[in-house]
Amino acid sequence: MNKKFFLLPILFLGLFLGSCSDDDVEEVVDRIRTIDDIPVSETASVDYLPINLFEIPIETDVNLRQALEDETGTDETIDQVEDIELDDLDITLVSADDQENFDFVNSVTLGVRTDELTYKEIAHLDEVPTGQTTIELSTTDEYLDDYAKSESLKLVIKFESTEDANNLEVRLDMEFDAKIDPSL
């Protein structure tokens, strides 16, 4: 009887260690090589945004390559970065001559493009809440690998507005997620 009690903890330990599947190991490896919440902040401005129902685009350059290099500590990993996606986006009204908040905006769309690649939508807000000076856009699950590695990346902000805005300046606070594949 004592031998049974002695073997019982060994049996449980064996079952516990044997229950770790290859999927669990793969998940741990994925977490190790995943970079979450890479911060990027950009400012965009336009002298005059007229009333428009067709989302007039405002473009600004962004250097996501540099943000990735800063996060990884080297520029050699840029070709190893994959599955880059926008995880979070807040747009803050920095200033406007005749607006105190985003009440002049119905909807906002954010996209990216490069000199070589076409426009791709990556975030949107269909109805802007009233009285807000900062708005959070819903992001898509689009991967931006080729865009992020380009040296000509541009953010394209499209506002559908109900009122004019003069000397409009907004700040985009973004967070990106990416994975590093050392085999590339």
Summary of the structure (lengths in Angstrom):
residues: 184
radius of gyration: 23.4
end to end distance: 57.3
largest distance: 87.3
contacts: 514
relative contact order: 0.28
helix: 26%
strand: 46%
